[in-house]
Amino acid sequence: MVSDTRSRTASQNGTADRFSDAVAFVRRFFSGTAKQRSRLVPKAPLEAIQAAALGHDDPFVRRGCLFFLDHYANDQSMVVFAQALHDPVDFVRNAALHSLACEACKSADLCAADVVPGLIDVLDHDASVELRTKAIPLLLRLSGQDPRAKPAVERAAQNDPDDLIRQAASDGLRGRFVAPRKRYERRQRRHARTARRQQEV
């Protein structure tokens, strides 16, 4: 029992040491003023931050690292964002999804071939209904550049187990605005209340 405890402690300490430079930098960066941040960006330990975005034990640290990479090293971190789509925590995957598809944060043109496979994987397999919903308009936006994008949305419109995602995918395919998940949920509740009132009359 003692040896197991020591082993876990050593492992945790090793993880902390491995990512200490990244954590220290990110904390210092986000606590600084805009002027201080601009001076710190060129000094960023980029490889350490990329590693921490995928491997740190704390999901808030992983998200913070992704946020930094999204805004200051997006083009160099596309592989990291794609891997982070498999993070076990929803809000980390959400950050990765945004980072992967955010054109405003990229200095180079968005390469659909780099982005679409990850988005399709989210739409086909992610456990979060919110993330699957968010993937729909991103895929449709890239459908003119990658022939795999639109069929993935068509599959979701037919086969997704969640009726609101099927509705969102159908809306998108018809050229309608794909609303945030909560708006579909509110609309569903309104329809349910209306149906109950009609039954009571």
Secondary structure, 3 states (H helix, E strand, C coil): CHHHHHHHHHHHHHHHHHHHHHHHHHHHHHHCCHHHHHHHHHHCCHHHHHHHHHHCCCHHHHHHHHHHHHHHCCHHHHHHHHHHCCCCCHHHHHHHHHHHHCCCCCCCCCCHHHHHHHHHHHHHHCCCHHHHHHHHHHHHHCCCCCCCHHHHHHHHHHHCCCHHHHHHHHHHHCCCCCCCHHHHHHHHHHHHHHHHHHHHC
